[in-house]
Amino acid sequence: MGGFNGIGRHGTPTSYGNTPNLYFGNAMRALDREIDTAQNFYEGFLQEYDGWIGSRSDYLTDDLLNAIWKNMIIGKKYKNSISGDQINNSNNDLEEYTQKFTNQKRDIARAMSYALRSTMRGGRESSLVAARLNSARRLQEKIEIAQRQIAPLTHAALEGREHCVALITELKMLKNVMDAESTKELIFEDDEGE
């Protein structure tokens, strides 16, 4: 996940792996980016699956549809009416999905964990600072609730389409919360002094 490693704008290290000071604004921006990445990944896989299944779904049982879903993830090729050329052209993409699902699950979990562990400097006492700190706490509480919903769905998404759809819905809801908070211009200001 690119949001937590590297160098900031003014040469400031941004590797937060073992660092106790996780700046709130940076952690929230990185979580926001990771939500976008996760949502795009899961939606892309869902579209590929739906495109392949197409009108066949009317003729396939739920068990067979779930088996196809799992086989696409683990890279097995389901041979039905696909020509050999189509299968060979998609081998690399199919074989990569298991690792992509694993990486995406890890990255979204890490981003939420960093967001929950992040801190915000209080600065001088004022109503703006108090409002900013309260807004940050409320957002972290919302992320904690979302984490309890999203974490099991990242595991369940491997089992079938419906779980992936539920995961995408939860990611969208978290993204909506993040977007609503960012409009307050309280929590996404540079709290690191960069």
Secondary structure, DSSP 8 states (H G I E B T S, - for coil): -GGGSSB-TTS-B---SS-S--BHHHHHHHHHHHHHHHHHHHHHHHHHHHHHHGGGGGGS-HHHHHHHHHHHHHT----SS--HHHHHHHHHHHHHHHHHHHHHHHHHHHHHHHHHH-B----S--HHHHHHHHHHHHHHHHHHHHHHHHHHHHHHTTT-HHHHHHHHHHHHHHHHHHHHHHTTTSSSS-TT--
